[in-house]
Structures are given as C-alpha cells and as structure tokens.
Amino acid sequence: MGDLPILHVDMDAFYVEVERQNDPSLIGKAVIVGGESERGVVASASYEARSMGVRSAMSSVLAKKLCPDAVFVRSNFSRYREVSEQVHEIFYSVTPHIEPIALDEAFLDISGAHKLFGGSETIAWQLRNDVYVGVGLDCSVGVARSKLLAKLASVAAKPTASPRGVQPGRGVFVVPSEEETSFLQAHPVEALWGVGSVTFARLEALGISTVGELAAVPEDVLVETLGASHGAQLSELSRNIDHRRVHSQRKSKSISHEETFAQDVFDRAHLVSEIIRLSDAVSTRARRKGLAGRTVHLKIRRPDLRYVTRSVTLSEAVSTLPAISETATAMLDQLDLTEGVRLLGVGLSGLGPPGPQQLSLVGEELSDPAWGELSNAMDRIRERYGHSAIGPGLPRKNEETNG
Ligand SMILES: [Mg+2]
C-alpha cells in the first residue's frame, strides 16, 4: 500500500479539544463552541454533544434544545489558528506538498515521502502520532489514491457519535485499490462534494440515494437534471473518477545559511570552520522557532559554478550545533576538495517540533545531554548581549577570505 499517494488529515472536534486543553474541566462533558445567544451558531461540538444530535452550523437554540446540559464556550480563533500552524508544521515535516482546506484539515501528497518514511499506512500512523506528541490532539487520517477517497476515508476513521454513545474511531483508514469501488459506492450521495440540499432533493426525486445508484445513471441524465458542469462532475465522482491534485501552497520549509568566498577554498580545515559557523546560525534559528529537522543539507558550488548538494536524513529531528555540523562535515568528507569550493551552504529541513532525544544519534561525543542545555544557555546569552557574544570554539579562520 506504499503507493497510495494522498492523505486527508482532519483534527477530531478541533476547537472543542483546544478549549479542553485550556480548561480541563470540559473533558468528558458535552461542549459546544459557539455563541449561546438567540442568533448563535454551533462552530464545533464535542462528540458527547454530537451523540445528542448536535451538529456544526446548527443554531445554538436548537442545539440547546437537543442537548440541554451542553456547556457553551466562546470561540477563540486566534488560538485555533496558532495550534493549526503547529499542526501544519508537523505535516510539513513529512512532505512539502500540503493543501490546507481549513484550520483543522489538509490534504497531503506523500508520493515523494516513501523512501524516507515508509509505506502510506505507516506514514499515516506516524503522522497521527507526531500530531499527538506535538500538540496533544487527535486527528483522523484517510489514505487513498484520490482526494475524494482520502476524504471519505478520514471520515471513516473518525470517532462516531450516536444516541448509544461515543465510539472511538480507527484513527487511520486505508482504501486499498481493489476496494475503491465498493467503498465509494456504499456511501450516501450526500457524502459527495457538491451535494447540498437542492441537489439531494433532485437526486432523491430520481430515486437515487447511494453513490452506487448515482454511478448507474447515464451522465446525460444527470447533466439534464443538474446542469452541465455539476451533472458531469457528480457523474465522474460517482464513477470514481477524480483527477484533482493536491495543490501545495508553499515551498518546502527549510532553514539554511550559506557563504560565498572571495577566493576559492581548497583547505578542509577552513571549510570545516565555515560549516561550524553556518551550522551555528542554522541551529540558533531553528531553536528560536522551536523547530528541529530530520534532514541536514550540505551545498557547495564549484569554481566552475556547478552546484553539488548532499543531504542526510536522520532517524530523529535535530537542532543542536554539533548534530548539524558533524552531519554536514561527514558529507563534506565524501566530496573531492581538490577542485575547490566557491560557496558553502548548510541547511536543515523536514522541520517540526523537536524529538524527545534529539542528541542521541549523531555519535559518541554528542550523547552528552549537556549540549542541549549549553545550546539553550548560548541562546540566552545572545539574546542579552548579541550574537557575537558567544560562539563555538572555531578553528582559526582566514580573516581575509571571510570578510
Ligand atoms: Mg475536524
């Protein structure tokens, strides 16, 4: 199943769970985020409230009637946005190809991530775990070949709320290729995009209530009933035709620093001292942002202007100076330096929250956890006295070539 390219990730009762982190007394209660007034609307409901029939976008008056014990909480969107950004950073540690749909929802194209992180289902479970470790919230992940199927799959992965109570969800739901048709066609038509109340009524009038029944209707009949574009689109979706791609909105996030030399450098010691200096800058920036990265990059440019790039992906995210600089130095040592180096760059990508033991993997000298504390102490000193107040013990630099 490693080839299923699309994940749909959807946080479970996102606003409610963020509010519960803020006020743990809300845990276990029927909670409604939204205005309590006459004209208030439900922005999000806990699964306890949903089991009483409460739904998003329902009027608060009706919600109160259905669930008289519900605790109303005023929405705090700036906080939801903050947590959402943290969640999206975690997504970006898996793939740069992310299409945010809402604060609590996104599509991920993981077709380029298998080499690093394994099969699609493995990635889905790992991501779900990373989100929980990173922000303390649950999400549901759908894994499939297309956006339509991935979206339906994330719904299938969710907890369910019925009058009998709340049932935990599967967390991850995979739609294998051979089960696509049966999975899709068992859904009610309103599970498809673009089936609102008007369309639903028209389809119902044709005696159509499931996607399977919709798929059996000739496309021209749907076009006649629903109009050209809408009819054709629904007909295609019902027949499992969905070519929509994940439209990512930003480039792969990374932190990098580089230096162009006034004269080409051939001396390894000089290059290593530059690596340490650049790694220090990368490390400082990463830690200031509360990030660590799994992939360390080394970039050099030859005197003939060719770029040579190398990268190593570690089993855990790192952000300390020695972890970055030693990984980069090891890559440098694989390159032929007799050709000379005109530009040197060090970068960190696959950014996300730091792992629990980010010092453990880069060799013996680094297993000393004091490095994390030392790095933090350096950050504090620099905050007060400026960046040059303290730094790693560098091999002596040639001042002329470094400006
Ligand atoms: Mg959600």
Residues whose N, C-alpha, C, O or C-beta is under 5 A from the ligand:
A	BS01	MG	D10 M11 D12 A13 F14 D104
